[in-house]
Amino acid sequence: GNLYSQRAISKLFNGDAAEAVKDFQKAQRFSGANYITYFNLGLSYGMMEDGSKQAYQQFEKAFRKQPAILASYFKEAKDGETGRLAKKIDNIVSHLKNTDENKPGKFYRDELIDLLERKLNEARDPSAE
């Protein structure tokens, strides 16, 4: 499962979210579901057009199992890694905010924006929790 996870992360950060989803799903089949895979699936779906519902569901699973996953990552990761992840999340939120209001899926888009902004703010400023 670890091989698929590593390959999926590479695909994710190179902009190939659909292929990243496939590899994260393979990783789950081999290694079982865990909050890190849920989180990474959330990122992947969040980058996909019309992926808001799936992204929200995956992030919800991740944060339910490990509420401080993002804050823990920010605390332990190297600065470049933290910045890269924060930028990826900021880009997802920005894209969601710029999506046509009349496009289907508004409920999940709004919920996902709220969830990601809240968790990102908590991670950036742990004293604000």
DAFEN-V556310 format. One record per pair of residues at least 24 apart in sequence whose ideal C-beta (glycine too) atoms are under 10 Angstrom apart, sorted by the first residue. I is the first residue (numbers start at 0). J is the second residue. D is the distance in Angstrom with one decimal. If there is no record, write none. Layout:
i:I j:J d:D
i:I j:J d:D
This chain:
i:0 j:25 d:7.5
i:0 j:26 d:4.3
i:0 j:27 d:7.3
i:0 j:28 d:7.6
i:0 j:29 d:3.6
i:0 j:30 d:2.9
i:0 j:31 d:7.7
i:0 j:33 d:9.5
i:0 j:36 d:8.5
i:1 j:26 d:7.3
i:1 j:29 d:8.5
i:1 j:30 d:7.0
i:2 j:26 d:8.1
i:2 j:29 d:8.6
i:2 j:30 d:10.0
i:3 j:27 d:8.6
i:3 j:28 d:8.6
i:3 j:29 d:6.7
i:3 j:30 d:8.3
i:3 j:36 d:9.6
i:4 j:29 d:9.3
i:4 j:30 d:7.6
i:4 j:33 d:9.8
i:4 j:35 d:8.0
i:4 j:36 d:6.9
i:4 j:39 d:7.4
i:7 j:36 d:8.8
i:7 j:39 d:6.7
i:7 j:40 d:8.8
i:7 j:42 d:9.9
i:7 j:43 d:7.4
i:8 j:39 d:6.8
i:8 j:42 d:9.3
i:8 j:43 d:9.6
i:10 j:43 d:8.4
i:11 j:39 d:6.8
i:11 j:40 d:9.7
i:11 j:42 d:6.2
i:11 j:43 d:5.6
i:11 j:46 d:7.4
i:11 j:87 d:8.0
i:12 j:42 d:9.3
i:12 j:83 d:7.0
i:12 j:84 d:9.1
i:12 j:87 d:7.3
i:14 j:46 d:7.5
i:15 j:43 d:9.2
i:15 j:46 d:9.1
i:16 j:40 d:10.0
i:16 j:42 d:8.0
i:16 j:43 d:4.6
i:16 j:44 d:7.3
i:16 j:45 d:8.0
i:16 j:46 d:3.9
i:16 j:47 d:4.9
i:16 j:48 d:9.4
i:16 j:50 d:7.5
i:16 j:54 d:9.8
i:16 j:91 d:9.9
i:17 j:43 d:7.9
i:17 j:44 d:9.6
i:17 j:46 d:8.9
i:17 j:47 d:6.3
i:17 j:48 d:9.9
i:17 j:50 d:9.2
i:18 j:43 d:8.9
i:19 j:43 d:4.4
i:19 j:44 d:9.4
i:19 j:46 d:8.2
i:19 j:47 d:9.4
i:20 j:44 d:6.6
i:20 j:46 d:9.4
i:20 j:47 d:7.5
i:20 j:50 d:8.5
i:20 j:53 d:8.4
i:20 j:57 d:9.5
i:23 j:57 d:9.1
i:32 j:60 d:7.7
i:32 j:61 d:10.0
i:32 j:64 d:8.9
i:33 j:60 d:9.7
i:33 j:61 d:8.8
i:33 j:64 d:7.5
i:33 j:65 d:8.9
i:34 j:60 d:7.2
i:34 j:61 d:4.6
i:34 j:62 d:7.9
i:34 j:63 d:8.1
i:34 j:64 d:3.9
i:34 j:65 d:4.2
i:34 j:66 d:9.5
i:34 j:68 d:5.8
i:35 j:61 d:7.5
i:35 j:64 d:9.3
i:35 j:65 d:8.1
i:35 j:68 d:7.4
i:35 j:72 d:9.3
i:36 j:60 d:9.2
i:36 j:61 d:8.2
i:37 j:61 d:3.8
i:37 j:62 d:8.5
i:37 j:63 d:8.7
i:37 j:64 d:7.0
i:37 j:65 d:8.9
i:37 j:68 d:9.0
i:38 j:62 d:8.1
i:38 j:64 d:9.2
i:38 j:65 d:8.1
i:38 j:68 d:5.7
i:38 j:69 d:7.9
i:38 j:72 d:8.7
i:38 j:84 d:9.8
i:38 j:118 d:9.9
i:41 j:88 d:9.6
i:41 j:91 d:9.0
i:41 j:111 d:8.5
i:41 j:114 d:9.2
i:41 j:115 d:8.6
i:42 j:84 d:8.3
i:42 j:87 d:6.3
i:42 j:88 d:7.4
i:42 j:91 d:7.2
i:42 j:115 d:9.7
i:44 j:91 d:9.4
i:44 j:111 d:9.3
i:45 j:87 d:8.5
i:45 j:88 d:7.9
i:45 j:90 d:9.0
i:45 j:91 d:4.1
i:45 j:92 d:8.6
i:45 j:94 d:8.2
i:45 j:95 d:7.7
i:45 j:111 d:6.8
i:45 j:115 d:7.6
i:46 j:87 d:7.8
i:46 j:90 d:7.9
i:46 j:91 d:6.2
i:46 j:94 d:8.0
i:47 j:91 d:9.9
i:48 j:94 d:9.1
i:48 j:98 d:8.9
i:48 j:102 d:9.6
i:49 j:98 d:9.4
i:49 j:102 d:8.2
i:49 j:103 d:7.9
i:49 j:104 d:6.4
i:49 j:107 d:9.8
i:49 j:108 d:9.8
i:50 j:91 d:9.4
i:50 j:95 d:9.9
i:50 j:104 d:9.0
i:50 j:107 d:9.3
i:50 j:108 d:10.0
i:50 j:111 d:9.3
i:51 j:91 d:9.5
i:51 j:94 d:10.0
i:51 j:95 d:6.6
i:51 j:98 d:8.2
i:51 j:102 d:9.7
i:51 j:103 d:9.7
i:51 j:104 d:5.1
i:51 j:105 d:8.7
i:51 j:106 d:8.7
i:51 j:107 d:4.2
i:51 j:108 d:4.5
i:51 j:109 d:8.8
i:51 j:110 d:8.1
i:51 j:111 d:5.2
i:51 j:112 d:8.9
i:52 j:103 d:9.8
i:52 j:104 d:6.2
i:52 j:106 d:8.5
i:52 j:107 d:4.2
i:52 j:108 d:8.8
i:52 j:110 d:9.1
i:52 j:111 d:8.4
i:53 j:107 d:8.6
i:53 j:111 d:9.9
i:54 j:91 d:7.6
i:54 j:95 d:8.9
i:54 j:107 d:7.9
i:54 j:108 d:9.3
i:54 j:110 d:9.8
i:54 j:111 d:5.6
i:54 j:114 d:9.3
i:54 j:115 d:8.7
i:55 j:104 d:9.7
i:55 j:106 d:9.1
i:55 j:107 d:4.9
i:55 j:108 d:8.5
i:55 j:109 d:9.6
i:55 j:110 d:5.4
i:55 j:111 d:4.4
i:55 j:112 d:9.6
i:55 j:113 d:9.7
i:55 j:114 d:6.7
i:55 j:115 d:9.2
i:56 j:107 d:8.4
i:56 j:110 d:10.0
i:56 j:111 d:9.5
i:58 j:88 d:9.9
i:58 j:110 d:9.6
i:58 j:111 d:7.1
i:58 j:114 d:5.9
i:58 j:115 d:7.1
i:58 j:118 d:7.9
i:59 j:110 d:8.8
i:59 j:111 d:9.4
i:59 j:114 d:7.3
i:61 j:118 d:9.5
i:62 j:114 d:7.4
i:62 j:117 d:9.6
i:62 j:118 d:6.6
i:66 j:118 d:8.6
i:66 j:121 d:8.9
i:66 j:128 d:9.3
i:67 j:118 d:9.0
i:67 j:121 d:7.7
i:67 j:122 d:8.1
i:67 j:125 d:8.4
i:67 j:128 d:8.3
i:68 j:118 d:8.3
i:68 j:122 d:8.8
i:69 j:115 d:9.1
i:69 j:118 d:5.0
i:69 j:119 d:6.8
i:69 j:120 d:9.9
i:69 j:121 d:7.1
i:69 j:122 d:4.1
i:69 j:123 d:9.1
i:70 j:118 d:8.0
i:70 j:119 d:9.6
i:70 j:121 d:5.7
i:70 j:122 d:4.3
i:70 j:123 d:8.6
i:70 j:124 d:9.3
i:70 j:125 d:5.5
i:70 j:128 d:7.8
i:71 j:122 d:8.4
i:71 j:125 d:9.8
i:72 j:122 d:7.4
i:73 j:119 d:9.2
i:73 j:121 d:9.4
i:73 j:122 d:4.5
i:73 j:123 d:7.0
i:73 j:124 d:9.9
i:73 j:125 d:8.3
i:74 j:122 d:8.4
i:74 j:125 d:7.5
i:81 j:122 d:8.6
i:81 j:123 d:9.3
i:84 j:119 d:9.4
i:84 j:122 d:9.1
i:85 j:119 d:6.7
i:85 j:122 d:7.9
i:85 j:123 d:7.4
i:88 j:115 d:5.6
i:88 j:116 d:8.9
i:88 j:118 d:8.3
i:88 j:119 d:5.5
i:88 j:122 d:9.1
i:89 j:115 d:8.8
i:89 j:116 d:9.3
i:89 j:119 d:7.4
i:91 j:115 d:6.6
i:92 j:116 d:6.1
i:92 j:119 d:7.7
